[in-house]
Amino acid sequence: MRVLGLLGGTTYNATLLYYKQINAYVQNRLGGGHSSKLLLHSFDHAELFSFFQAGNYNEVSRQICTAAKNLKSIGAEAIVLCVNTNHRWAEDVESATAN
């Protein structure tokens, strides 16, 4: 089973949905007490939101990419962006974490 690195949503609510759905899928597919192997980086919503409000999208990208690289460095084999807002930086994350 692959280890997924979850980049938390801008609130915990979005992250929780991804966590639950991924684990439900794994349990349905593998049965029994199986669950997914996950690593999670949770962002401080207020901090990221301040960068959004200021239009400092380079800093948002930097923080997301740094978190993704950290998850990869501790064993994540794939990165999941747990919110629609952060998907605008998906290509940045892909480039930052390419081997």
TISE-661609 format. One record per atom (N, C-alpha, C): residue in three letters; x, y, z. Coordinates in steps of 0.001 Angstrom, whole numbers, plus 500000, padded with zeros to 6 digits. Layout:
AlaXYZ...
END
This chain:
Met500840498832500000Met500000500000500000Met500889501237500000Arg500548502188499160Arg501316503428499088Arg501018504329500279Val502010505104500651Val501851506088501719Val501474507413501065Leu500326507956501464Leu499865509226500919Leu500226510357501868Gly500659511465501306Gly500898512680502068Gly499745513634501825Leu499015513956502867Leu497880514860502739Leu498304516274503099Leu498093517192502163Leu498267518606502457Leu496901519110502874Gly496756519373504159Gly495461519721504717Gly494823520905504023Gly493512520937504133Gly492749522029503546Gly492952523318504310Thr492327524363503814Thr492453525647504494Thr491660525669505793Thr490793524681505988Thr490186524427507295Thr490244522921507528Tyr490066522523508757Tyr490124521091509059Tyr488946520332508457Asn487852521027508151Asn486674520350507605Asn486970519656506280Ala487661520338505391Ala488002519740504095Ala488948518561504285Thr489929518720505145Thr490890517652505407Thr490180516413505946Leu489243516618506838Leu488499515514507432Leu487744514714506372Leu487154515405505405Leu486434514712504332Leu487362513802503538Tyr488524514311503169Tyr489490513503502423Tyr489940512312503263Tyr490261512551504529Tyr490717511488505427Tyr489674510376505515Lys488430510757505723Lys487356509771505855Lys487130509006504557Gln487111509717503428Gln486840509053502152Gln487965508108501748Ile489196508512501966Ile490331507647501627Ile490288506382502481Asn490071506546503777Asn490023505379504659Asn488821504486504370Ala487686505059504042Ala486506504258503692Ala486773503447502429Tyr487440504055501453Tyr487775503352500212Tyr488699502167500499Val489747502413501287Val490706501349501607Val490011500224502366Gln489196500556503335Gln488511499520504104Gln487537498738503226Asn486844499420502333Asn485920498743501421Asn486669497817500466Arg487804498281499999Arg488573497504499020Arg489302496323499659Leu489904496543500837Leu490730495510501472Leu490010494762502587Gly488938495341503094Gly488150494684504126Gly488779494739505500Gly488071494122506424Gly488572494014507791Gly488895495349508415Gly489951495361509162Gly490372496562509868Gly491396497388509129His491513497184507820His492508497936507057His492177499427507029Ser493219500219507039Ser493089501662506853Ser494278502139506040Ser494190503357505580Ser495241503883504709Ser496455504319505519Lys497597504319504847Lys498831504825505434Lys498937506283505003Leu498795507184505966Leu498739508609505662Leu499711509405506513Leu500261510440505902Leu501011511470506613Leu500260512771506352Leu500166513633507343Leu499346514838507214Leu500116516085507600His500005517096506750His500457518435507121His499213519306507204Ser498970519860508379Ser497817520726508594Ser498290522176508610Phe497674522993507771Phe498036524410507693Phe497254525218508723Asp497840526328509151Asp497135527300509984Asp496289528157509048His494977527976509097His494060528662508189His494253530178508231Ala494364530758509418Ala494498532210509540Ala495761532710508843Glu496835531965508967Glu498100532367508338Glu497990532338506816Leu497505531224506266Leu497365531146504809Leu496374532176504290Phe495274532382505018Phe494255533333504584Phe494811534746504518Ser495725535084505427Ser496328536422505396Ser497137536624504116Phe497794535578503631Phe498535535682502371Phe497576535811501192Phe496466535067501230Phe495443535190500183Phe494909536617500131Gln494549537156501292Gln493982538502501350Gln494946539546500816Ala496223539362501088Ala497239540313500639Ala497632540094499183Gly497104539045498563Gly497474538740497181Gly498875538180497057Asn499421537674498159Asn500780537135498175Asn500734535642497837Tyr500402535361496581Tyr500225533979496145Tyr501546533231496030Asn502644533966495863Asn503956533309495854Asn504258532683497213Glu503858533365498287Glu504084532816499628Glu503181531615499882Val501958531676499391Val501062530521499516Val501697529321498820Ser502163529525497599Ser502807528452496842Ser504034527928497579Arg504843528838498112Arg506056528432498829Arg505710527551500024Gln504709527953500781Gln504336527178501967Gln503784525805501592Ile502954525766500571Ile502378524488500138Ile503474523565499607Cys504367524108498800Cys505450523291498226Cys506418522808499303Thr506730523662500263Thr507608523260501363Thr506984522122502161Ala505700522237502445Ala505005521174503182Ala505010519874502382Ala504789519966501076Ala504787518769500221Ala506165518108500215Lys507217518915500097Lys508576518357500120Lys508873517686501461Asn508408518288502541Asn508609517688503865Asn507904516343503967Leu506676516255503456Leu505949514985503480Leu506677513924502657Lys507177514313501489Lys507924513358500655Lys509187512893501375Ser509848513806502082Ser511110513457502747Ser510915512470503893Ile509700512370504425Ile509453511422505517Ile508653510209505061Gly508537510034503743Gly507989508779503250Gly506746508829502394Ala506158509997502194Ala504971510063501331Ala505366509714499902Glu504587508830499300Glu504847508417497919Glu503996509188496922Ala502968509836497402Ala502100510673496574Ala501542511772497469Ile501228512905496861Ile500707514053497597Ile499258514292497193Val498413514523498192Val497001514825497965Val496728516232498490Leu496191517085497631Leu495781518429498040Leu494334518339498517Cys494100518591499785Cys492790518333500397Cys491850519536500374Val491894520306499329Val490961521432499201Val491053521959497776Asn489942522400497247Asn489928522923495877Asn490796524157495713Thr490788525055496694Thr491535526310496592Thr493003526068496277Asn493608525104496942Asn495042524867496768Asn495388524125495483His494391523628494765His494682522944493506His495254523884492449Arg495108525179492637Arg495717526105491678Arg497247526040491732Trp497795525440492791Trp499245525272492922Trp499674523824492721Ala498833523012492146Ala499152521589491943Ala500405521409491088Glu500530522195490033Glu501722522069489178Glu502976522478489929Asp502879523491490784Asp504030523892491598Asp504447522745492520Val503464522100493138Val503743520974494037Val504382519836493260Glu503844519555492087Glu504397518476491263Glu505858518752490915Ser506160519979490526Ser507543520343490191Ser508450520285491417Ala507950520767492541Ala508762520828493760Ala509084519449494315Thr508225518477494042Thr508416517146494627Thr508888516104493619Ala509157516523492399Ala509638515576491380Ala510998515031491802Asn511188513736491598Asn512469513102491967Asn513494513274490900
END
